[in-house]
């Protein structure tokens, strides 16, 4: 998200870009620009670059772990003779009739 200094600079640049006929309203318009920018940016629900990078690293680690777990599951299923998944409660394949 923009820090307050960047927000102030952007509002000032917008105010300086006003046509010559509106220069006498510059201070008031700069305040309005600042308020509007702050309001709109808050609605965007932005995150800092640091937080984004942290979440991206966490996602990468989670994906790597999921890949390892999927491989492990596949190996375990192959070791069981490719019989497929079994129901933990009774050892039967899911959907198989019970006796």
TALINZI-V526848 format. One record per backbone hydrogen bond with DSSP energy under -1.0 kcal/mol. CO is the residue of the C=O (numbers start at 1). NH is the residue of the N-H. Records with the same first field share a line. If there is no record, write none. Layout:
BEGIN
CO->NH ; NH
END
This chain:
BEGIN
3->7
4->8
5->9
6->10
7->11
8->12
9->13
10->14
11->15
12->16
13->17
15->18
19->22
20->23
22->25
23->26
25->29
26->30
27->31
28->32
29->33
30->34
31->35
32->36
33->37
34->38
35->39
36->40
37->41
38->42
39->43
48->52
49->53
50->54
51->55
52->56
53->57
54->58
55->59
56->60
57->61
58->62
59->63
60->64
61->65
62->66
63->67
64->68
65->69
66->70
67->71
68->72
69->73
70->74
71->75
72->76
73->77
74->78
75->79
76->80
77->82
78->81
87->91
92->87
93->96
END
